[in-house]
Structures are given as structure tokens and as C-alpha cells.
């Protein structure tokens, strides 16, 4: 017991003493405003659309970042993101758009949204998806 306690103290002290500060570059976060889809839009299952975002203020350090687009809906105090089926991935954030195809299997709803992940996640306004 005593040995375990002493070992724990030394391991903790070693971990704390080796901690290094985060560089300033890693603290830069780019959260682009999603410009499409808009709240008034209606997409159909199986159709293809451009998800667009504003890149006018992208920091130089983030120009090479890649993104991920997920579809979600607002339901019972939870953002239901379909993380198992991304609509798009590994595209350059600096491009400002990516084409996505709405899965044919999504249910019609009035509360869908798009989330754009780069190093931060931004959510579009809610929009509608209808059957094809």
C-alpha cells in the first residue's frame, strides 16, 4: 500500500513536470458561417446540393484544414447527428463549399440541419427534407 502511494506521487509529479504549454497556433479556431442551406430551403431525399460557408476571414494557419459535413435533426432536446454516415469528408475548408447528396433513406422532417466541422463545428439554420 505504501509503495503504491509513493509510486503514484512520483508518477503524478513526473506527468505534471513534463506538461508543456499549448502553442499559440493550436489555439486558433476558425468557425465559418454556413451560408447554405438556409432556413427557407427544402431538399428532397436523393438530391444533391452545395453546402456553402464564408471563408473571407479564414486564418492563414487554417487554409490547409479539411472538413466534415454531417446531417442532423433537432429532436427532444438533443442534436441527432448522423456521425456514422458523413455527407462529406476530407475536403478543404478554404474552398467554401462541398456538394452533398441527401440519403434516400432519410425521413421527411422540418428540423434538419447541417454541421460543418473543421476545427470547430458550425450548425446551419434548420431546413426541410421531403421525400423524392
CNS distance restraints for C-alpha pairs under 8 A (distance, minus, plus):
assign (resid   1 and name CA) (resid   5 and name CA) 6.32 0.50 0.50
assign (resid   2 and name CA) (resid   6 and name CA) 6.25 0.50 0.50
assign (resid   3 and name CA) (resid   7 and name CA) 6.02 0.50 0.50
assign (resid   4 and name CA) (resid   8 and name CA) 6.06 0.50 0.50
assign (resid   5 and name CA) (resid   9 and name CA) 6.30 0.50 0.50
assign (resid   6 and name CA) (resid  10 and name CA) 6.35 0.50 0.50
assign (resid   7 and name CA) (resid  11 and name CA) 6.13 0.50 0.50
assign (resid   8 and name CA) (resid  12 and name CA) 6.05 0.50 0.50
assign (resid   9 and name CA) (resid  13 and name CA) 6.10 0.50 0.50
assign (resid  10 and name CA) (resid  14 and name CA) 6.05 0.50 0.50
assign (resid  11 and name CA) (resid  15 and name CA) 6.17 0.50 0.50
assign (resid  12 and name CA) (resid  16 and name CA) 6.21 0.50 0.50
assign (resid  13 and name CA) (resid  17 and name CA) 6.08 0.50 0.50
assign (resid  14 and name CA) (resid  18 and name CA) 6.20 0.50 0.50
assign (resid  15 and name CA) (resid  19 and name CA) 6.36 0.50 0.50
assign (resid  22 and name CA) (resid  26 and name CA) 6.74 0.50 0.50
assign (resid  22 and name CA) (resid  27 and name CA) 7.55 0.50 0.50
assign (resid  23 and name CA) (resid  27 and name CA) 7.03 0.50 0.50
assign (resid  24 and name CA) (resid  28 and name CA) 7.07 0.50 0.50
assign (resid  25 and name CA) (resid  61 and name CA) 7.30 0.50 0.50
assign (resid  28 and name CA) (resid  59 and name CA) 7.96 0.50 0.50
assign (resid  28 and name CA) (resid  61 and name CA) 7.90 0.50 0.50
assign (resid  29 and name CA) (resid 119 and name CA) 6.32 0.50 0.50
assign (resid  29 and name CA) (resid 120 and name CA) 6.66 0.50 0.50
assign (resid  30 and name CA) (resid  58 and name CA) 6.42 0.50 0.50
assign (resid  30 and name CA) (resid  59 and name CA) 7.13 0.50 0.50
assign (resid  30 and name CA) (resid  62 and name CA) 7.13 0.50 0.50
assign (resid  30 and name CA) (resid 118 and name CA) 7.53 0.50 0.50
assign (resid  30 and name CA) (resid 119 and name CA) 6.69 0.50 0.50
assign (resid  30 and name CA) (resid 120 and name CA) 6.66 0.50 0.50
assign (resid  31 and name CA) (resid 118 and name CA) 7.74 0.50 0.50
assign (resid  31 and name CA) (resid 119 and name CA) 7.70 0.50 0.50
assign (resid  31 and name CA) (resid 120 and name CA) 5.78 0.50 0.50
assign (resid  31 and name CA) (resid 121 and name CA) 6.78 0.50 0.50
assign (resid  31 and name CA) (resid 122 and name CA) 6.29 0.50 0.50
assign (resid  32 and name CA) (resid  53 and name CA) 6.00 0.50 0.50
assign (resid  32 and name CA) (resid  54 and name CA) 5.58 0.50 0.50
assign (resid  32 and name CA) (resid  55 and name CA) 6.41 0.50 0.50
assign (resid  32 and name CA) (resid  58 and name CA) 7.73 0.50 0.50
assign (resid  32 and name CA) (resid 122 and name CA) 6.96 0.50 0.50
assign (resid  33 and name CA) (resid  53 and name CA) 5.44 0.50 0.50
assign (resid  33 and name CA) (resid  54 and name CA) 5.44 0.50 0.50
assign (resid  33 and name CA) (resid 122 and name CA) 7.03 0.50 0.50
assign (resid  34 and name CA) (resid  51 and name CA) 7.61 0.50 0.50
assign (resid  34 and name CA) (resid  52 and name CA) 5.90 0.50 0.50
assign (resid  34 and name CA) (resid  53 and name CA) 4.12 0.50 0.50
assign (resid  34 and name CA) (resid  54 and name CA) 6.49 0.50 0.50
assign (resid  34 and name CA) (resid 116 and name CA) 7.78 0.50 0.50
assign (resid  34 and name CA) (resid 122 and name CA) 7.10 0.50 0.50
assign (resid  34 and name CA) (resid 123 and name CA) 7.14 0.50 0.50
assign (resid  34 and name CA) (resid 124 and name CA) 5.64 0.50 0.50
assign (resid  35 and name CA) (resid  51 and name CA) 7.66 0.50 0.50
assign (resid  35 and name CA) (resid  52 and name CA) 5.39 0.50 0.50
assign (resid  35 and name CA) (resid  53 and name CA) 4.95 0.50 0.50
assign (resid  35 and name CA) (resid  54 and name CA) 6.74 0.50 0.50
assign (resid  35 and name CA) (resid 124 and name CA) 7.61 0.50 0.50
assign (resid  36 and name CA) (resid  50 and name CA) 7.30 0.50 0.50
assign (resid  36 and name CA) (resid  51 and name CA) 5.29 0.50 0.50
assign (resid  36 and name CA) (resid  52 and name CA) 5.02 0.50 0.50
assign (resid  36 and name CA) (resid  53 and name CA) 6.89 0.50 0.50
assign (resid  36 and name CA) (resid 124 and name CA) 7.25 0.50 0.50
assign (resid  37 and name CA) (resid  41 and name CA) 6.38 0.50 0.50
assign (resid  37 and name CA) (resid  50 and name CA) 8.00 0.50 0.50
assign (resid  37 and name CA) (resid  51 and name CA) 6.21 0.50 0.50
assign (resid  37 and name CA) (resid  52 and name CA) 7.43 0.50 0.50
assign (resid  37 and name CA) (resid 114 and name CA) 7.64 0.50 0.50
assign (resid  37 and name CA) (resid 124 and name CA) 6.54 0.50 0.50
assign (resid  37 and name CA) (resid 125 and name CA) 7.13 0.50 0.50
assign (resid  37 and name CA) (resid 127 and name CA) 7.07 0.50 0.50
assign (resid  38 and name CA) (resid 124 and name CA) 7.07 0.50 0.50
assign (resid  38 and name CA) (resid 125 and name CA) 5.80 0.50 0.50
assign (resid  38 and name CA) (resid 126 and name CA) 7.29 0.50 0.50
assign (resid  38 and name CA) (resid 127 and name CA) 6.56 0.50 0.50
assign (resid  39 and name CA) (resid 125 and name CA) 5.13 0.50 0.50
assign (resid  39 and name CA) (resid 126 and name CA) 5.25 0.50 0.50
assign (resid  39 and name CA) (resid 127 and name CA) 4.80 0.50 0.50
assign (resid  39 and name CA) (resid 128 and name CA) 7.98 0.50 0.50
assign (resid  40 and name CA) (resid 127 and name CA) 6.37 0.50 0.50
assign (resid  40 and name CA) (resid 128 and name CA) 7.99 0.50 0.50
assign (resid  41 and name CA) (resid 127 and name CA) 5.61 0.50 0.50
assign (resid  41 and name CA) (resid 128 and name CA) 6.41 0.50 0.50
assign (resid  42 and name CA) (resid 127 and name CA) 6.27 0.50 0.50
assign (resid  42 and name CA) (resid 128 and name CA) 4.68 0.50 0.50
assign (resid  42 and name CA) (resid 129 and name CA) 5.60 0.50 0.50
assign (resid  42 and name CA) (resid 130 and name CA) 7.06 0.50 0.50
assign (resid  43 and name CA) (resid  47 and name CA) 6.99 0.50 0.50
assign (resid  43 and name CA) (resid 102 and name CA) 7.82 0.50 0.50
assign (resid  43 and name CA) (resid 127 and name CA) 7.92 0.50 0.50
assign (resid  43 and name CA) (resid 128 and name CA) 6.15 0.50 0.50
assign (resid  43 and name CA) (resid 129 and name CA) 4.67 0.50 0.50
assign (resid  43 and name CA) (resid 130 and name CA) 6.28 0.50 0.50
assign (resid  44 and name CA) (resid 102 and name CA) 7.18 0.50 0.50
assign (resid  44 and name CA) (resid 129 and name CA) 5.30 0.50 0.50
assign (resid  44 and name CA) (resid 130 and name CA) 4.77 0.50 0.50
assign (resid  44 and name CA) (resid 131 and name CA) 5.52 0.50 0.50
assign (resid  44 and name CA) (resid 132 and name CA) 5.07 0.50 0.50
assign (resid  45 and name CA) (resid 102 and name CA) 5.21 0.50 0.50
assign (resid  45 and name CA) (resid 103 and name CA) 5.78 0.50 0.50
assign (resid  45 and name CA) (resid 104 and name CA) 4.64 0.50 0.50
assign (resid  45 and name CA) (resid 105 and name CA) 7.07 0.50 0.50
assign (resid  45 and name CA) (resid 106 and name CA) 6.47 0.50 0.50
assign (resid  45 and name CA) (resid 129 and name CA) 6.52 0.50 0.50
assign (resid  45 and name CA) (resid 130 and name CA) 6.15 0.50 0.50
assign (resid  45 and name CA) (resid 131 and name CA) 5.28 0.50 0.50
assign (resid  45 and name CA) (resid 132 and name CA) 5.09 0.50 0.50
assign (resid  46 and name CA) (resid 101 and name CA) 6.17 0.50 0.50
assign (resid  46 and name CA) (resid 102 and name CA) 4.98 0.50 0.50
assign (resid  46 and name CA) (resid 103 and name CA) 5.34 0.50 0.50
assign (resid  46 and name CA) (resid 104 and name CA) 4.48 0.50 0.50
assign (resid  46 and name CA) (resid 132 and name CA) 6.51 0.50 0.50
assign (resid  47 and name CA) (resid 101 and name CA) 5.57 0.50 0.50
assign (resid  47 and name CA) (resid 102 and name CA) 5.59 0.50 0.50
assign (resid  47 and name CA) (resid 103 and name CA) 7.97 0.50 0.50
assign (resid  47 and name CA) (resid 132 and name CA) 7.71 0.50 0.50
assign (resid  48 and name CA) (resid  99 and name CA) 6.64 0.50 0.50
assign (resid  48 and name CA) (resid 100 and name CA) 5.48 0.50 0.50
assign (resid  48 and name CA) (resid 101 and name CA) 4.17 0.50 0.50
assign (resid  48 and name CA) (resid 102 and name CA) 6.29 0.50 0.50
assign (resid  49 and name CA) (resid  99 and name CA) 5.52 0.50 0.50
assign (resid  49 and name CA) (resid 100 and name CA) 5.50 0.50 0.50
assign (resid  49 and name CA) (resid 101 and name CA) 6.43 0.50 0.50
assign (resid  49 and name CA) (resid 102 and name CA) 7.98 0.50 0.50
assign (resid  50 and name CA) (resid  97 and name CA) 6.21 0.50 0.50
assign (resid  50 and name CA) (resid  98 and name CA) 5.49 0.50 0.50
assign (resid  50 and name CA) (resid  99 and name CA) 4.32 0.50 0.50
assign (resid  50 and name CA) (resid 100 and name CA) 6.16 0.50 0.50
assign (resid  51 and name CA) (resid  97 and name CA) 5.43 0.50 0.50
assign (resid  51 and name CA) (resid  98 and name CA) 5.46 0.50 0.50
assign (resid  51 and name CA) (resid  99 and name CA) 6.23 0.50 0.50
assign (resid  51 and name CA) (resid 100 and name CA) 7.01 0.50 0.50
assign (resid  52 and name CA) (resid  96 and name CA) 5.61 0.50 0.50
assign (resid  52 and name CA) (resid  97 and name CA) 4.20 0.50 0.50
assign (resid  52 and name CA) (resid  98 and name CA) 6.70 0.50 0.50
assign (resid  53 and name CA) (resid  96 and name CA) 5.15 0.50 0.50
assign (resid  53 and name CA) (resid  97 and name CA) 6.25 0.50 0.50
assign (resid  54 and name CA) (resid  96 and name CA) 6.19 0.50 0.50
assign (resid  55 and name CA) (resid  93 and name CA) 7.92 0.50 0.50
assign (resid  55 and name CA) (resid  94 and name CA) 6.16 0.50 0.50
assign (resid  55 and name CA) (resid  95 and name CA) 7.66 0.50 0.50
assign (resid  55 and name CA) (resid  96 and name CA) 5.81 0.50 0.50
assign (resid  58 and name CA) (resid  62 and name CA) 6.53 0.50 0.50
assign (resid  58 and name CA) (resid  63 and name CA) 6.76 0.50 0.50
assign (resid  58 and name CA) (resid  94 and name CA) 7.28 0.50 0.50
assign (resid  59 and name CA) (resid  63 and name CA) 6.73 0.50 0.50
assign (resid  62 and name CA) (resid  93 and name CA) 7.98 0.50 0.50
assign (resid  62 and name CA) (resid  94 and name CA) 7.83 0.50 0.50
assign (resid  63 and name CA) (resid  92 and name CA) 7.68 0.50 0.50
assign (resid  63 and name CA) (resid  93 and name CA) 6.90 0.50 0.50
assign (resid  63 and name CA) (resid  94 and name CA) 5.31 0.50 0.50
assign (resid  64 and name CA) (resid  92 and name CA) 6.46 0.50 0.50
assign (resid  64 and name CA) (resid  93 and name CA) 7.31 0.50 0.50
assign (resid  64 and name CA) (resid  94 and name CA) 7.09 0.50 0.50
assign (resid  65 and name CA) (resid  92 and name CA) 5.96 0.50 0.50
assign (resid  65 and name CA) (resid  93 and name CA) 5.79 0.50 0.50
assign (resid  65 and name CA) (resid  94 and name CA) 7.48 0.50 0.50
assign (resid  65 and name CA) (resid 118 and name CA) 6.59 0.50 0.50
assign (resid  65 and name CA) (resid 119 and name CA) 7.86 0.50 0.50
assign (resid  66 and name CA) (resid  89 and name CA) 7.60 0.50 0.50
assign (resid  66 and name CA) (resid  90 and name CA) 5.10 0.50 0.50
assign (resid  66 and name CA) (resid  91 and name CA) 5.09 0.50 0.50
assign (resid  66 and name CA) (resid  92 and name CA) 4.46 0.50 0.50
assign (resid  66 and name CA) (resid  93 and name CA) 5.27 0.50 0.50
assign (resid  66 and name CA) (resid 118 and name CA) 6.02 0.50 0.50
assign (resid  67 and name CA) (resid  88 and name CA) 7.95 0.50 0.50
assign (resid  67 and name CA) (resid  89 and name CA) 5.76 0.50 0.50
assign (resid  67 and name CA) (resid  90 and name CA) 5.46 0.50 0.50
assign (resid  67 and name CA) (resid  91 and name CA) 5.43 0.50 0.50
assign (resid  67 and name CA) (resid  92 and name CA) 6.22 0.50 0.50
assign (resid  67 and name CA) (resid  93 and name CA) 5.56 0.50 0.50
assign (resid  67 and name CA) (resid 116 and name CA) 6.87 0.50 0.50
assign (resid  67 and name CA) (resid 117 and name CA) 5.40 0.50 0.50
assign (resid  67 and name CA) (resid 118 and name CA) 4.50 0.50 0.50
assign (resid  68 and name CA) (resid  86 and name CA) 6.99 0.50 0.50
assign (resid  68 and name CA) (resid  87 and name CA) 7.75 0.50 0.50
assign (resid  68 and name CA) (resid  88 and name CA) 5.67 0.50 0.50
assign (resid  68 and name CA) (resid  89 and name CA) 4.28 0.50 0.50
assign (resid  68 and name CA) (resid  90 and name CA) 6.40 0.50 0.50
assign (resid  68 and name CA) (resid  91 and name CA) 7.35 0.50 0.50
assign (resid  68 and name CA) (resid 116 and name CA) 5.88 0.50 0.50
assign (resid  68 and name CA) (resid 117 and name CA) 5.01 0.50 0.50
assign (resid  68 and name CA) (resid 118 and name CA) 6.57 0.50 0.50
assign (resid  69 and name CA) (resid  86 and name CA) 5.92 0.50 0.50
assign (resid  69 and name CA) (resid  87 and name CA) 5.49 0.50 0.50
assign (resid  69 and name CA) (resid  88 and name CA) 5.11 0.50 0.50
assign (resid  69 and name CA) (resid  89 and name CA) 6.37 0.50 0.50
assign (resid  69 and name CA) (resid 114 and name CA) 6.75 0.50 0.50
assign (resid  69 and name CA) (resid 115 and name CA) 5.66 0.50 0.50
assign (resid  69 and name CA) (resid 116 and name CA) 4.77 0.50 0.50
assign (resid  69 and name CA) (resid 117 and name CA) 6.31 0.50 0.50
assign (resid  70 and name CA) (resid  81 and name CA) 6.50 0.50 0.50
assign (resid  70 and name CA) (resid  82 and name CA) 6.21 0.50 0.50
assign (resid  70 and name CA) (resid  83 and name CA) 6.47 0.50 0.50
assign (resid  70 and name CA) (resid  85 and name CA) 7.48 0.50 0.50
assign (resid  70 and name CA) (resid  86 and name CA) 4.94 0.50 0.50
assign (resid  70 and name CA) (resid  87 and name CA) 5.58 0.50 0.50
assign (resid  70 and name CA) (resid  88 and name CA) 7.32 0.50 0.50
assign (resid  70 and name CA) (resid 114 and name CA) 5.81 0.50 0.50
assign (resid  70 and name CA) (resid 115 and name CA) 5.26 0.50 0.50
assign (resid  70 and name CA) (resid 116 and name CA) 6.76 0.50 0.50
assign (resid  71 and name CA) (resid  81 and name CA) 5.89 0.50 0.50
assign (resid  71 and name CA) (resid  82 and name CA) 5.81 0.50 0.50
assign (resid  71 and name CA) (resid  86 and name CA) 7.22 0.50 0.50
assign (resid  71 and name CA) (resid  87 and name CA) 6.87 0.50 0.50
assign (resid  71 and name CA) (resid 112 and name CA) 7.07 0.50 0.50
assign (resid  71 and name CA) (resid 113 and name CA) 6.06 0.50 0.50
assign (resid  71 and name CA) (resid 114 and name CA) 4.90 0.50 0.50
assign (resid  71 and name CA) (resid 115 and name CA) 6.49 0.50 0.50
assign (resid  72 and name CA) (resid  79 and name CA) 6.41 0.50 0.50
assign (resid  72 and name CA) (resid  80 and name CA) 5.06 0.50 0.50
assign (resid  72 and name CA) (resid  81 and name CA) 4.12 0.50 0.50
assign (resid  72 and name CA) (resid  82 and name CA) 5.95 0.50 0.50
assign (resid  72 and name CA) (resid 112 and name CA) 5.61 0.50 0.50
assign (resid  72 and name CA) (resid 113 and name CA) 5.35 0.50 0.50
assign (resid  72 and name CA) (resid 114 and name CA) 6.20 0.50 0.50
assign (resid  72 and name CA) (resid 115 and name CA) 7.36 0.50 0.50
assign (resid  73 and name CA) (resid  79 and name CA) 5.94 0.50 0.50
assign (resid  73 and name CA) (resid  80 and name CA) 5.29 0.50 0.50
assign (resid  73 and name CA) (resid  81 and name CA) 6.81 0.50 0.50
assign (resid  73 and name CA) (resid 111 and name CA) 5.38 0.50 0.50
assign (resid  73 and name CA) (resid 112 and name CA) 4.16 0.50 0.50
assign (resid  73 and name CA) (resid 113 and name CA) 5.78 0.50 0.50
assign (resid  73 and name CA) (resid 126 and name CA) 7.95 0.50 0.50
assign (resid  74 and name CA) (resid  78 and name CA) 6.14 0.50 0.50
assign (resid  74 and name CA) (resid  79 and name CA) 5.07 0.50 0.50
assign (resid  74 and name CA) (resid  80 and name CA) 6.31 0.50 0.50
assign (resid  74 and name CA) (resid 111 and name CA) 5.65 0.50 0.50
assign (resid  74 and name CA) (resid 112 and name CA) 6.65 0.50 0.50
assign (resid  74 and name CA) (resid 113 and name CA) 7.86 0.50 0.50
assign (resid  75 and name CA) (resid  79 and name CA) 6.47 0.50 0.50
assign (resid  75 and name CA) (resid  80 and name CA) 6.79 0.50 0.50
assign (resid  82 and name CA) (resid  86 and name CA) 6.83 0.50 0.50
assign (resid  87 and name CA) (resid 100 and name CA) 5.59 0.50 0.50
assign (resid  87 and name CA) (resid 101 and name CA) 6.72 0.50 0.50
assign (resid  87 and name CA) (resid 102 and name CA) 7.48 0.50 0.50
assign (resid  88 and name CA) (resid  98 and name CA) 7.31 0.50 0.50
assign (resid  88 and name CA) (resid  99 and name CA) 7.67 0.50 0.50
assign (resid  88 and name CA) (resid 100 and name CA) 6.28 0.50 0.50
assign (resid  91 and name CA) (resid  95 and name CA) 7.97 0.50 0.50
assign (resid  91 and name CA) (resid  98 and name CA) 7.33 0.50 0.50
assign (resid  93 and name CA) (resid  97 and name CA) 7.82 0.50 0.50
assign (resid  93 and name CA) (resid 118 and name CA) 6.78 0.50 0.50
assign (resid 102 and name CA) (resid 106 and name CA) 7.62 0.50 0.50
assign (resid 104 and name CA) (resid 131 and name CA) 7.93 0.50 0.50
assign (resid 104 and name CA) (resid 132 and name CA) 7.66 0.50 0.50
assign (resid 107 and name CA) (resid 129 and name CA) 7.66 0.50 0.50
assign (resid 107 and name CA) (resid 130 and name CA) 7.48 0.50 0.50
assign (resid 107 and name CA) (resid 131 and name CA) 7.41 0.50 0.50
assign (resid 108 and name CA) (resid 128 and name CA) 7.43 0.50 0.50
assign (resid 108 and name CA) (resid 129 and name CA) 5.26 0.50 0.50
assign (resid 108 and name CA) (resid 130 and name CA) 4.61 0.50 0.50
assign (resid 108 and name CA) (resid 131 and name CA) 6.05 0.50 0.50
assign (resid 109 and name CA) (resid 128 and name CA) 5.80 0.50 0.50
assign (resid 109 and name CA) (resid 129 and name CA) 5.70 0.50 0.50
assign (resid 109 and name CA) (resid 130 and name CA) 6.88 0.50 0.50
assign (resid 110 and name CA) (resid 126 and name CA) 7.30 0.50 0.50
assign (resid 110 and name CA) (resid 127 and name CA) 5.94 0.50 0.50
assign (resid 110 and name CA) (resid 128 and name CA) 4.30 0.50 0.50
assign (resid 110 and name CA) (resid 129 and name CA) 6.63 0.50 0.50
assign (resid 111 and name CA) (resid 126 and name CA) 5.10 0.50 0.50
assign (resid 111 and name CA) (resid 127 and name CA) 5.77 0.50 0.50
assign (resid 111 and name CA) (resid 128 and name CA) 6.21 0.50 0.50
assign (resid 112 and name CA) (resid 126 and name CA) 5.23 0.50 0.50
assign (resid 112 and name CA) (resid 127 and name CA) 5.32 0.50 0.50
assign (resid 112 and name CA) (resid 128 and name CA) 6.04 0.50 0.50
assign (resid 112 and name CA) (resid 129 and name CA) 7.07 0.50 0.50
assign (resid 113 and name CA) (resid 123 and name CA) 6.60 0.50 0.50
assign (resid 113 and name CA) (resid 124 and name CA) 5.47 0.50 0.50
assign (resid 113 and name CA) (resid 125 and name CA) 6.08 0.50 0.50
assign (resid 113 and name CA) (resid 126 and name CA) 4.77 0.50 0.50
assign (resid 113 and name CA) (resid 127 and name CA) 6.14 0.50 0.50
assign (resid 114 and name CA) (resid 123 and name CA) 5.68 0.50 0.50
assign (resid 114 and name CA) (resid 124 and name CA) 5.23 0.50 0.50
assign (resid 114 and name CA) (resid 125 and name CA) 7.83 0.50 0.50
assign (resid 115 and name CA) (resid 121 and name CA) 6.18 0.50 0.50
assign (resid 115 and name CA) (resid 122 and name CA) 5.39 0.50 0.50
assign (resid 115 and name CA) (resid 123 and name CA) 4.44 0.50 0.50
assign (resid 115 and name CA) (resid 124 and name CA) 6.39 0.50 0.50
assign (resid 116 and name CA) (resid 120 and name CA) 7.88 0.50 0.50
assign (resid 116 and name CA) (resid 121 and name CA) 5.41 0.50 0.50
assign (resid 116 and name CA) (resid 122 and name CA) 5.21 0.50 0.50
assign (resid 116 and name CA) (resid 123 and name CA) 6.52 0.50 0.50
assign (resid 117 and name CA) (resid 121 and name CA) 4.37 0.50 0.50
assign (resid 117 and name CA) (resid 122 and name CA) 6.61 0.50 0.50
